[in-house]
Amino acid sequence: MNIWLIQTGEPLPIRVSIRKMRTALLADKLLERGHNILWWGSAFEHQRKIAISESDRNFHMSERYTIRVLRGSGYRRNISLSRYIDHQIVALKFKTQSKKFPQPDIIVASMPDHLLAYEAARYARKNGIPFLVDVRDLWPDIFLARFKSMGLYGMGKLVLALDFARLSFLLKNAESLVAVCKSYLNWGLDKAGRAENSFDRVFYLGYQNSNFRSNARASEILDVPAWLKGREDQKLFVFIGTFGISYDLELIVEAAKRFQKTGKSDIYFILAGTGEKSDIISKKSVGLHNVMLLGWIGQKEISTLLRSSYAGLLSYVKGAPQGLPNKPFEYLSAGLPLINSLEGEMADLIDQHRLGFNYFPGDLEGFSSCIERITADANLHDHMSRNALAFFQKYGDADKIYDEYARHIECLVEHKRHANIEVRD
């Protein structure tokens, strides 16, 4: 089959050092199963806020795998008018350029962003092509929430009326809704105005299994990087990701300040990433000897850091629009217990499977208490670490998740073909 993947928010796997995420992992599985892939993406990398191409172009990954990037205007902030304009440009370019390519057998469109997914839905409907929507975030609800926080809810509904109409269209025209968690699937079904059917599925984001050992320490790893040397006897609490407004990194720094004052030298925080909060976090970390800011690191460094860490931090602000993001699966793959402020499904899974501790968003006392509890009891930590690995192997292994996802796509196309044959007969 010829399959179009529509996704603009992931780092494109055009370099070996890039950590493959959902669409890239799905593409690999589809290629393994003999299909041809055309991935429509953006020439602007969301995570690092940099252009990877100054023009629309193709990256030929292999004979059967092409990534086509469309150049927008770029942006600096995740929630901003400039980002909306960038996505609108990319969507309109897709609308024009898609007509010049051979038609696919199916389109798999990630949502967000809803603008590009909308144009993909229009193309699919016009040409009678099976259309699958992968719900990964609740757009444009996230923008409406920003209006509401400013006391402008009514204005927000008016400004975003066309966007909600686009969302409704693209979801109603999807033969299959896939989502990263059950609450997101329910959200999509509600917006589509229909009940769940046999082609609506939840596929967790997962993580590519690297066969980590939960008790591996920096001293056991060959070629220990300079920034890890001397940390062998410390318990490393790690955050890896974008320094965006959804993450309460300030809380981590405040807790580090508290532990430094009380002489807790065995507790150490490592924050790896970059983003719009980078300068703020850097300034707040001045004078702290138990905080390290690594900046953006590649997959090799991420793997080393995970193997050397004690627990993974899911530090989100209150109301953060997250279901089950990438981060917990990344941490769980290394057997790291979770210190979590996400509410809903994530908190429930942590409690149910004893994967770590939950605290309320913004609660410094609660966060600090979680750190103290897990460092004070080695047996408890080891138990949670084993639970983390077991949970990952059952629910989070990307190899299993995306093989099943690829089969789901094949089944949808086959079902649609049979349905068309019956209609013609």
C-alpha positions as CSV (number, residue, x, y, z in Angstrom):
1,M,0.0,0.0,0.0
2,N,0.9,3.6,-0.4
3,I,0.4,5.4,2.9
4,W,0.5,9.1,3.7
5,L,1.4,10.1,7.3
6,I,0.5,13.6,8.3
7,Q,2.5,14.9,11.3
8,T,4.3,18.2,12.0
9,G,5.2,18.2,15.7
10,E,7.8,15.4,15.9
11,P,11.5,15.6,15.3
12,L,12.0,14.1,11.8
13,P,14.2,11.0,11.7
14,I,16.6,12.6,9.2
15,R,19.6,12.1,11.4
16,V,20.8,9.1,13.3
17,S,20.9,11.0,16.6
18,I,17.2,11.8,16.4
19,R,15.0,10.0,19.0
20,K,12.2,8.4,17.0
21,M,8.7,9.2,18.2
22,R,5.2,8.0,17.4
23,T,5.0,8.6,13.6
24,A,8.6,7.6,13.0
25,L,8.1,4.4,14.9
26,L,4.8,3.7,13.0
27,A,6.6,4.4,9.7
28,D,9.3,1.9,10.5
29,K,6.7,-0.8,11.2
30,L,4.8,-0.1,8.0
31,L,8.0,-0.3,6.0
32,E,8.8,-3.6,7.6
33,R,5.4,-4.8,6.4
34,G,6.2,-3.8,2.8
35,H,4.3,-0.5,2.5
36,N,5.4,2.7,0.9
37,I,5.5,5.9,3.0
38,L,5.1,9.5,2.2
39,W,5.3,11.6,5.4
40,W,4.1,15.2,5.1
41,G,5.8,17.2,7.8
42,S,7.1,20.7,8.6
43,A,10.4,22.3,7.7
44,F,10.4,23.8,11.2
45,E,11.4,21.7,14.2
46,H,9.0,22.3,17.0
47,Q,11.2,21.1,19.9
48,R,14.3,23.2,19.1
49,K,12.4,26.0,17.3
50,I,14.8,25.9,14.3
51,A,14.3,25.5,10.5
52,I,15.6,22.2,9.1
53,S,15.1,23.4,5.6
54,E,14.7,26.9,4.1
55,S,12.3,25.6,1.4
56,D,9.8,22.8,0.7
57,R,11.8,19.7,-0.1
58,N,11.9,15.9,0.0
59,F,14.1,13.8,2.3
60,H,14.5,10.4,0.6
61,M,15.0,8.0,3.5
62,S,14.9,4.9,1.3
63,E,13.4,3.8,-2.0
64,R,10.0,3.4,-0.3
65,Y,10.2,6.1,2.3
66,T,10.0,9.9,1.6
67,I,9.6,12.7,4.1
68,R,8.3,15.9,2.4
69,V,8.7,19.0,4.5
70,L,6.7,22.2,4.0
71,R,8.2,25.6,5.0
72,G,6.0,27.8,7.2
73,S,7.0,31.0,9.0
74,G,8.3,29.5,12.2
75,Y,7.5,30.6,15.8
76,R,9.1,31.0,19.2
77,R,6.2,30.2,21.6
78,N,4.1,27.1,21.7
79,I,0.8,28.9,22.2
80,S,1.0,32.0,20.0
81,L,-0.5,33.6,16.9
82,S,2.8,33.1,15.1
83,R,2.5,29.3,15.6
84,Y,-1.1,29.4,14.3
85,I,0.1,31.3,11.2
86,D,2.9,28.8,10.6
87,H,0.5,25.9,10.7
88,Q,-1.9,27.7,8.4
89,I,0.8,28.2,5.8
90,V,1.8,24.5,6.0
91,A,-1.8,23.4,5.7
92,L,-2.4,25.6,2.6
93,K,0.8,24.3,1.0
94,F,-0.4,20.7,1.6
95,K,-3.7,21.6,0.0
96,T,-1.9,22.8,-3.2
97,Q,0.9,20.3,-3.4
98,S,-1.0,17.1,-2.5
99,K,-2.7,17.3,-5.9
100,K,0.6,16.7,-7.6
101,F,1.4,13.4,-5.9
102,P,-0.1,9.9,-6.6
103,Q,-3.1,9.2,-4.4
104,P,-2.5,7.0,-1.3
105,D,-4.5,4.0,-0.2
106,I,-5.0,5.6,3.2
107,I,-4.1,8.8,5.1
108,V,-3.1,8.7,8.7
109,A,-3.3,12.2,10.1
110,S,-2.1,13.3,13.5
111,M,-4.1,15.8,15.4
112,P,-2.7,18.3,16.2
113,D,-2.4,20.2,14.3
114,H,-6.0,20.5,13.3
115,L,-5.4,22.8,10.3
116,L,-3.3,20.3,8.4
117,A,-5.4,17.4,9.5
118,Y,-8.5,19.3,8.2
119,E,-7.0,19.7,4.7
120,A,-6.0,16.1,4.7
121,A,-9.6,15.2,5.6
122,R,-10.9,17.3,2.7
123,Y,-8.5,15.6,0.3
124,A,-9.5,12.1,1.6
125,R,-13.2,12.8,1.3
126,K,-12.9,14.3,-2.2
127,N,-11.0,11.3,-3.4
128,G,-12.7,8.5,-1.5
129,I,-9.6,7.6,0.5
130,P,-9.8,5.9,3.9
131,F,-9.0,8.5,6.6
132,L,-7.6,7.8,10.1
133,V,-7.1,10.5,12.8
134,D,-4.6,10.0,15.6
135,V,-5.7,12.2,18.5
136,R,-2.5,13.2,20.4
137,D,-3.6,16.5,21.9
138,L,-6.8,18.4,22.5
139,W,-6.7,21.2,19.9
140,P,-8.1,23.8,19.6
141,D,-9.4,23.4,23.1
142,I,-5.9,24.3,24.4
143,F,-6.2,27.7,22.8
144,L,-9.7,28.2,24.1
145,A,-8.4,27.4,27.6
146,R,-5.9,30.3,27.2
147,F,-8.7,32.7,26.4
148,K,-10.6,31.4,29.4
149,S,-7.6,32.0,31.7
150,M,-7.6,35.7,30.6
151,G,-11.3,36.1,31.3
152,L,-12.1,36.1,27.5
153,Y,-14.0,32.8,27.1
154,G,-16.8,34.3,25.0
155,M,-14.3,36.0,22.7
156,G,-12.3,32.9,22.4
157,K,-15.3,30.8,21.3
158,L,-16.0,33.4,18.6
159,V,-12.4,33.7,17.4
160,L,-12.0,29.9,17.3
161,A,-15.4,29.1,15.8
162,L,-14.0,28.2,12.4
163,D,-11.3,26.1,14.0
164,F,-13.9,24.1,15.9
165,A,-15.9,23.7,12.7
166,R,-12.7,22.3,11.0
167,L,-12.2,19.9,13.9
168,S,-15.7,18.6,13.7
169,F,-15.4,18.1,10.0
170,L,-12.1,16.1,10.2
171,L,-13.3,13.9,13.1
172,K,-16.7,13.2,11.5
173,N,-14.9,12.1,8.3
174,A,-12.6,9.7,9.9
175,E,-13.4,6.0,9.5
176,S,-11.1,5.4,12.5
177,L,-10.2,7.4,15.5
178,V,-7.0,6.4,17.3
179,A,-5.8,8.1,20.4
180,V,-2.9,8.0,22.9
181,C,-5.2,7.4,25.8
182,K,-8.8,6.6,26.5
183,S,-9.8,10.1,27.6
184,Y,-8.5,11.5,24.4
185,L,-10.4,8.9,22.4
186,N,-13.6,9.8,24.2
187,W,-12.9,13.5,23.5
188,G,-12.6,12.7,19.8
189,L,-15.7,10.7,19.7
190,D,-17.6,13.4,21.5
191,K,-16.4,16.0,19.0
192,A,-17.3,13.7,16.1
193,G,-20.8,13.2,17.6
194,R,-20.8,9.4,17.3
195,A,-20.4,6.3,19.4
196,E,-17.3,4.2,19.5
197,N,-16.9,1.5,16.7
198,S,-14.6,-1.5,16.2
199,F,-12.0,0.7,14.3
200,D,-11.6,3.2,17.2
201,R,-8.6,2.2,19.3
202,V,-6.2,3.4,21.9
203,F,-2.5,2.9,21.2
204,Y,-0.2,4.3,23.9
205,L,2.7,6.4,22.8
206,G,5.2,3.9,24.2
207,Y,8.9,4.0,23.8
208,Q,11.5,2.1,21.8
209,N,12.8,-0.6,24.1
210,S,16.6,-0.3,24.7
211,N,16.8,-3.2,27.1
212,F,17.8,-1.1,30.1
213,R,18.5,-2.5,33.5
214,S,16.8,-0.8,36.3
215,N,19.8,-1.0,38.7
216,A,22.4,0.2,36.2
217,R,24.5,3.0,37.6
218,A,26.9,5.5,36.0
219,S,29.9,3.5,37.2
220,E,28.7,0.5,35.2
221,I,28.4,2.3,31.9
222,L,31.3,2.5,29.5
223,D,32.4,5.9,28.3
224,V,30.7,7.9,31.1
225,P,30.2,11.5,29.9
226,A,32.0,14.2,31.8
227,W,28.7,15.6,33.2
228,L,27.9,12.3,34.9
229,K,31.3,11.6,36.5
230,G,31.4,11.9,40.2
231,R,27.6,11.3,40.5
232,E,27.9,7.5,41.1
233,D,26.7,7.8,44.8
234,Q,24.0,10.3,44.1
235,K,20.3,9.6,43.4
236,L,19.6,11.4,40.1
237,F,16.1,12.7,39.4
238,V,15.7,13.4,35.8
239,F,13.5,15.5,33.5
240,I,13.9,15.1,29.7
241,G,11.8,17.2,27.4
242,T,10.9,20.7,26.1
243,F,11.1,23.5,28.6
244,G,7.6,24.7,27.8
245,I,4.8,26.3,29.7
246,S,3.1,23.0,30.5
247,Y,5.9,21.9,32.7
248,D,6.5,23.2,36.2
249,L,10.2,23.2,36.1
250,E,10.3,26.0,38.6
251,L,8.9,23.7,41.2
252,I,11.8,21.3,40.7
253,V,14.3,24.1,41.1
254,E,12.6,25.3,44.3
255,A,12.8,21.8,45.7
256,A,16.5,21.6,44.8
257,K,17.0,24.8,46.7
258,R,15.3,23.4,49.7
259,F,17.3,20.1,49.7
260,Q,20.5,22.1,49.3
261,K,19.7,24.2,52.4
262,T,19.1,21.1,54.4
263,G,22.3,19.4,53.3
264,K,20.7,16.6,51.3
265,S,23.7,16.1,49.0
266,D,22.7,12.6,47.8
267,I,19.7,14.1,45.9
268,Y,20.6,15.6,42.5
269,F,18.3,17.0,39.7
270,I,19.2,16.8,36.0
271,L,17.0,18.7,33.5
272,A,17.7,17.9,29.9
273,G,16.1,20.0,27.1
274,T,15.5,23.5,25.9
275,G,12.5,25.8,25.2
276,E,10.8,29.0,26.1
277,K,11.5,28.6,29.8
278,S,15.2,27.9,29.4
279,D,16.4,31.4,30.5
280,I,14.1,31.5,33.5
281,I,15.2,28.1,34.7
282,S,18.8,28.9,34.1
283,K,18.5,32.1,36.2
284,K,16.7,30.4,39.0
285,S,19.3,27.6,39.2
286,V,22.2,30.0,39.7
287,G,24.0,29.0,43.0
288,L,22.5,25.5,43.2
289,H,25.0,22.7,43.3
290,N,22.4,20.0,43.0
291,V,20.9,21.0,39.7
292,M,22.4,20.4,36.2
293,L,20.9,21.9,33.0
294,L,22.1,19.8,30.1
295,G,20.4,21.5,27.2
296,W,19.3,19.5,24.2
297,I,20.9,16.0,24.1
298,G,20.7,13.2,21.5
299,Q,19.5,9.7,21.9
300,K,22.8,8.2,23.0
301,E,23.1,10.7,25.8
302,I,19.4,10.2,26.8
303,S,20.0,6.5,27.0
304,T,23.1,7.0,29.2
305,L,21.2,9.4,31.4
306,L,18.2,7.1,31.9
307,R,20.4,4.2,32.8
308,S,22.1,6.3,35.5
309,S,19.0,7.8,37.0
310,Y,16.9,7.0,40.1
311,A,13.5,8.3,39.2
312,G,11.7,10.2,36.4
313,L,10.0,13.6,36.9
314,L,6.5,14.3,35.4
315,S,6.3,17.8,36.7
316,Y,3.3,19.6,35.0
317,V,1.4,22.7,35.8
318,K,-2.2,22.5,36.9
319,G,-4.6,21.9,34.0
320,A,-1.8,20.8,31.7
321,P,-3.5,19.3,28.6
322,Q,-1.8,15.9,28.8
323,G,-3.2,12.4,28.7
324,L,-0.4,9.8,28.6
325,P,2.6,11.6,27.1
326,N,5.9,10.2,25.8
327,K,7.8,11.0,29.0
328,P,6.4,8.3,31.4
329,F,7.1,5.5,28.9
330,E,10.6,6.8,28.3
331,Y,11.3,6.7,32.1
332,L,9.5,3.4,32.6
333,S,11.6,1.7,29.9
334,A,14.6,2.3,32.2
335,G,12.8,1.0,35.2
336,L,12.5,4.5,36.7
337,P,9.7,5.1,39.2
338,L,7.7,8.2,38.4
339,I,7.2,11.4,40.5
340,N,4.0,12.7,38.8
341,S,1.6,15.7,39.0
342,L,-0.5,14.7,36.0
343,E,-4.1,14.0,37.0
344,G,-6.5,11.5,35.5
345,E,-5.3,8.4,33.7
346,M,-1.6,8.9,34.5
347,A,-2.2,9.2,38.2
348,D,-4.6,6.3,38.2
349,L,-2.1,4.0,36.5
350,I,0.7,5.0,38.9
351,D,-1.6,4.2,41.9
352,Q,-2.9,1.0,40.4
353,H,0.4,-0.5,39.4
354,R,2.6,1.2,42.1
355,L,4.8,2.9,39.6
356,G,5.8,5.8,41.8
357,F,4.2,8.7,43.6
358,N,1.6,11.3,42.7
359,Y,1.5,14.9,44.0
360,F,-0.8,17.8,43.3
361,P,0.4,20.3,40.7
362,G,2.3,23.2,42.2
363,D,2.6,21.5,45.6
364,L,6.2,22.0,46.7
365,E,5.6,20.2,50.0
366,G,4.0,17.2,48.2
367,F,6.8,17.0,45.6
368,S,9.5,17.2,48.1
369,S,7.8,14.6,50.2
370,C,7.7,12.2,47.2
371,I,11.5,12.7,46.7
372,E,12.2,12.0,50.4
373,R,10.0,8.9,50.6
374,I,11.5,7.2,47.6
375,T,15.1,8.0,48.6
376,A,14.5,6.9,52.2
377,D,13.4,3.3,51.4
378,A,15.7,1.3,49.0
379,N,13.3,-1.7,49.1
380,L,10.4,0.5,48.1
381,H,12.4,2.1,45.3
382,D,13.5,-1.4,44.0
383,H,9.9,-2.7,44.1
384,M,8.6,0.3,42.1
385,S,11.5,0.0,39.7
386,R,10.5,-3.7,39.0
387,N,6.9,-2.6,38.6
388,A,8.0,0.1,36.1
389,L,9.8,-2.4,33.9
390,A,6.9,-4.9,34.1
391,F,4.4,-2.2,33.1
392,F,6.6,-1.0,30.3
393,Q,7.0,-4.5,28.9
394,K,3.3,-5.2,28.9
395,Y,1.9,-1.8,27.8
396,G,4.7,0.5,26.7
397,D,7.0,-1.4,24.4
398,A,6.9,0.5,21.1
399,D,7.8,-2.6,19.1
400,K,4.6,-4.2,20.1
401,I,2.4,-1.1,20.0
402,Y,3.3,0.0,16.5
403,D,3.2,-3.5,15.0
404,E,-0.4,-3.7,16.2
405,Y,-1.0,-0.1,15.0
406,A,0.3,-1.0,11.5
407,R,-2.0,-4.1,11.4
408,H,-4.9,-1.9,12.4
409,I,-4.2,0.4,9.4
410,E,-4.1,-2.6,7.1
411,C,-7.4,-3.9,8.5
412,L,-9.1,-0.6,8.0
413,V,-8.0,-0.4,4.3
414,E,-9.1,-3.9,3.7
415,H,-12.5,-3.3,5.4
416,K,-13.0,-0.1,3.2
417,R,-12.2,-2.0,0.0
418,H,-14.7,-4.8,0.8
419,A,-17.3,-2.2,1.7
420,N,-16.8,-0.5,-1.7
421,I,-17.1,-3.7,-3.5
422,E,-20.4,-4.5,-1.8
423,V,-21.7,-1.1,-2.7
424,R,-20.8,-1.6,-6.4
425,D,-22.3,-5.0,-6.4
